């Protein structure tokens, strides 16, 4: 089914309504003018008839037919109208246009009947004698105690009809001019209304095709302006969502590629050493134990990698769901627990943990997740610290946040890596990180935990001097 545009849906009904209104106005004006002309004509005819009353009254009393007829013809010629004298019986005794002797009895004529009843009578009808429409006005001629007859004055409506025709033509011309002007104005206004709507339609089509390079212009009309602003906001939201989805898709694609690479290394190592053992090394006591230890380390690395991936998945799910089962947590106890977890590895490298944290410092959060974040930072600091060096842990309350910092005095991180250090599987030193058993996901997990708590994580580092990783969390009353 074909749909008409808004332009035509507005313009055509408006023009139809305007045409009907103008036609009704023209008809009413024409009817009023016709009634006005007829009323004026009838009034003048009545005045003429009244003027003839005194002259005819004496003649009617003696029934001097010849004199009456002569007077009717003289007055009719003078007035340019038809004058008729009628007895009370209806007999015509004088007429300015016809031979009275040949005329029918007029007692039944409506205007004559009214006059014989004692009042002025009016009538409009077609004259078969004169073959045209006429208006007749009759007035009674009173004699003492009786009505002697009737004086009737009439005129053709041809001139009135001609005058009305000219008025009708002028009215129609004026109505046509008004209609044309209104049509032009309505055409311009309708286009002005439809143009921004058409532009919004085109803009919506662009948005639907994923083109958000151009926003909709905001029209002057408040309603259309609100619509344009709403569509622009929708476009911004869609653009942001699409950009986020593309970024997410790219991140997932990179994640899958990196994960495949990370898994391939331990799996290949396990498979290679297992095949070597199956190929005859099982009977070699010198090769059996080292090979099994390598397989065990690679299995542990694979297990750690799976655990980290599952942790990231849980954190992302919690972020998307807005799931935050938080309680008030004492930071010092939480950090001490994390230090205890990392103590064996730190002891093996003769690395000491030094804690600076007020005993009453609290934060609103998820204790296991915050502990995992601190463990990851401590484990990272231990890996990259030189033997015999200290790792400092500081937790303080600042003006608008609570910060937990882990400071090591190890090899440090080059500046070009700092912007990417929290990305999944990113390693500033690939070979060393793998050698130390890192999965490349520890810092990404820290970042997600901080984000889940409404905070963020930062890093400051100098090569050969060390690094400071800091978790920034909102103060409890501001969270």
QUISUL-V554826 format. One record per backbone hydrogen bond with DSSP energy under -0.5 kcal/mol. NH is the residue of the N-H (numbers start at 1). CO is the residue of the C=O. If there is no record, write none. Layout:
BEGIN
nh->NH co->CO
nh->NH co->CO
END
This chain:
BEGIN
nh->9 co->5
nh->10 co->6
nh->11 co->7
nh->12 co->8
nh->14 co->10
nh->15 co->11
nh->16 co->12
nh->17 co->13
nh->18 co->14
nh->19 co->15
nh->20 co->16
nh->21 co->17
nh->22 co->18
nh->23 co->19
nh->24 co->20
nh->25 co->21
nh->26 co->22
nh->27 co->23
nh->28 co->24
nh->29 co->25
nh->30 co->26
nh->31 co->27
nh->32 co->28
nh->33 co->29
nh->34 co->30
nh->35 co->31
nh->36 co->32
nh->37 co->33
nh->38 co->34
nh->39 co->35
nh->40 co->36
nh->41 co->37
nh->42 co->38
nh->43 co->39
nh->44 co->40
nh->45 co->41
nh->46 co->42
nh->47 co->43
nh->48 co->44
nh->49 co->45
nh->50 co->46
nh->51 co->47
nh->52 co->48
nh->53 co->49
nh->53 co->50
nh->54 co->50
nh->56 co->52
nh->57 co->53
nh->58 co->54
nh->59 co->55
nh->60 co->56
nh->61 co->57
nh->62 co->58
nh->62 co->59
nh->63 co->59
nh->64 co->59
nh->65 co->63
nh->68 co->64
nh->69 co->65
nh->70 co->66
nh->71 co->67
nh->72 co->68
nh->73 co->69
nh->74 co->70
nh->75 co->71
nh->76 co->72
nh->77 co->73
nh->78 co->74
nh->79 co->75
nh->80 co->76
nh->81 co->76
nh->82 co->154
nh->83 co->81
nh->84 co->152
nh->85 co->94
nh->86 co->150
nh->87 co->91
nh->88 co->148
nh->90 co->87
nh->93 co->85
nh->93 co->91
nh->94 co->85
nh->96 co->83
nh->100 co->98
nh->102 co->99
nh->103 co->100
nh->106 co->90
nh->109 co->106
nh->113 co->109
nh->114 co->110
nh->115 co->111
nh->116 co->112
nh->117 co->113
nh->118 co->115
nh->119 co->114
nh->121 co->138
nh->123 co->136
nh->125 co->134
nh->127 co->132
nh->128 co->126
nh->131 co->127
nh->132 co->127
nh->134 co->125
nh->135 co->155
nh->136 co->123
nh->137 co->153
nh->138 co->121
nh->139 co->151
nh->141 co->149
nh->142 co->140
nh->143 co->146
nh->146 co->143
nh->148 co->141
nh->148 co->146
nh->149 co->141
nh->150 co->86
nh->151 co->139
nh->152 co->84
nh->152 co->150
nh->153 co->137
nh->154 co->82
nh->155 co->135
nh->157 co->133
nh->161 co->157
nh->162 co->158
nh->163 co->159
nh->164 co->160
nh->165 co->161
nh->166 co->162
nh->167 co->163
nh->168 co->164
nh->169 co->165
nh->170 co->166
nh->171 co->167
nh->172 co->168
nh->173 co->169
nh->174 co->170
nh->175 co->171
nh->176 co->172
nh->177 co->173
nh->178 co->174
nh->179 co->175
nh->180 co->176
nh->181 co->177
nh->182 co->178
nh->183 co->179
nh->184 co->180
nh->185 co->181
nh->186 co->182
nh->187 co->183
nh->188 co->184
nh->189 co->185
nh->190 co->186
nh->191 co->187
nh->192 co->188
nh->193 co->189
nh->194 co->190
nh->195 co->191
nh->196 co->192
nh->197 co->193
nh->198 co->194
nh->199 co->195
nh->200 co->196
nh->201 co->197
nh->202 co->198
nh->203 co->199
nh->204 co->200
nh->205 co->201
nh->206 co->202
nh->207 co->203
nh->208 co->204
nh->209 co->205
nh->210 co->207
nh->211 co->206
nh->212 co->210
nh->219 co->217
nh->225 co->221
nh->226 co->222
nh->227 co->223
nh->228 co->224
nh->229 co->225
nh->230 co->226
nh->231 co->227
nh->232 co->228
nh->233 co->229
nh->234 co->230
nh->235 co->231
nh->236 co->232
nh->237 co->233
nh->238 co->234
nh->239 co->235
nh->240 co->236
nh->241 co->237
nh->242 co->238
nh->243 co->239
nh->244 co->240
nh->245 co->241
nh->246 co->242
nh->247 co->243
nh->248 co->244
nh->249 co->245
nh->250 co->246
nh->251 co->247
nh->252 co->248
nh->253 co->249
nh->254 co->250
nh->255 co->251
nh->256 co->252
nh->257 co->253
nh->258 co->254
nh->259 co->255
nh->260 co->256
nh->261 co->257
nh->262 co->258
nh->263 co->259
nh->264 co->260
nh->265 co->261
nh->266 co->262
nh->267 co->263
nh->268 co->264
nh->269 co->265
nh->270 co->266
nh->271 co->267
nh->272 co->268
nh->273 co->269
nh->274 co->270
nh->275 co->271
nh->276 co->272
nh->277 co->273
nh->278 co->274
nh->279 co->275
nh->280 co->277
nh->281 co->276
nh->282 co->277
nh->283 co->280
nh->284 co->281
nh->285 co->283
nh->287 co->284
nh->288 co->284
nh->289 co->285
nh->291 co->287
nh->292 co->288
nh->293 co->289
nh->294 co->290
nh->295 co->291
nh->296 co->292
nh->297 co->293
nh->298 co->294
nh->299 co->295
nh->300 co->296
nh->301 co->297
nh->302 co->298
nh->303 co->299
nh->304 co->300
nh->305 co->301
nh->306 co->302
nh->307 co->303
nh->308 co->304
nh->309 co->305
nh->310 co->306
nh->311 co->307
nh->312 co->308
nh->313 co->309
nh->314 co->310
nh->315 co->311
nh->316 co->312
nh->317 co->313
nh->318 co->314
nh->319 co->315
nh->320 co->316
nh->321 co->317
nh->322 co->318
nh->322 co->319
nh->323 co->318
nh->324 co->322
nh->326 co->324
nh->327 co->365
nh->329 co->363
nh->331 co->329
nh->331 co->361
nh->332 co->361
nh->334 co->330
nh->335 co->331
nh->336 co->332
nh->337 co->333
nh->338 co->334
nh->339 co->335
nh->340 co->336
nh->341 co->337
nh->342 co->338
nh->343 co->339
nh->343 co->340
nh->346 co->342
nh->347 co->343
nh->348 co->344
nh->349 co->345
nh->349 co->346
nh->350 co->347
nh->351 co->346
nh->352 co->389
nh->354 co->391
nh->356 co->393
nh->358 co->395
nh->361 co->358
nh->363 co->329
nh->365 co->327
nh->365 co->363
nh->367 co->365
nh->370 co->366
nh->371 co->367
nh->372 co->368
nh->373 co->369
nh->374 co->370
nh->375 co->371
nh->376 co->372
nh->377 co->373
nh->378 co->374
nh->379 co->375
nh->380 co->376
nh->381 co->377
nh->382 co->378
nh->383 co->379
nh->384 co->380
nh->385 co->382
nh->388 co->349
nh->389 co->386
nh->391 co->352
nh->392 co->407
nh->393 co->354
nh->394 co->405
nh->395 co->356
nh->396 co->403
nh->398 co->396
nh->398 co->401
nh->402 co->473
nh->403 co->396
nh->404 co->471
nh->405 co->394
nh->406 co->469
nh->407 co->392
nh->408 co->406
nh->408 co->467
nh->409 co->390
nh->411 co->384
nh->417 co->414
nh->418 co->414
nh->418 co->415
nh->419 co->415
nh->420 co->417
nh->421 co->417
nh->421 co->418
nh->423 co->420
nh->425 co->440
nh->426 co->423
nh->426 co->440
nh->433 co->429
nh->434 co->430
nh->435 co->431
nh->436 co->432
nh->437 co->434
nh->438 co->433
nh->445 co->441
nh->446 co->442
nh->447 co->443
nh->448 co->444
nh->449 co->445
nh->450 co->446
nh->451 co->447
nh->452 co->448
nh->453 co->449
nh->454 co->451
nh->455 co->450
nh->456 co->472
nh->458 co->470
nh->460 co->468
nh->462 co->466
nh->464 co->411
nh->465 co->462
nh->466 co->462
nh->467 co->408
nh->468 co->460
nh->469 co->406
nh->470 co->458
nh->471 co->404
nh->472 co->456
nh->472 co->470
nh->473 co->402
nh->473 co->471
nh->474 co->453
nh->475 co->400
nh->478 co->475
nh->479 co->475
nh->479 co->476
END
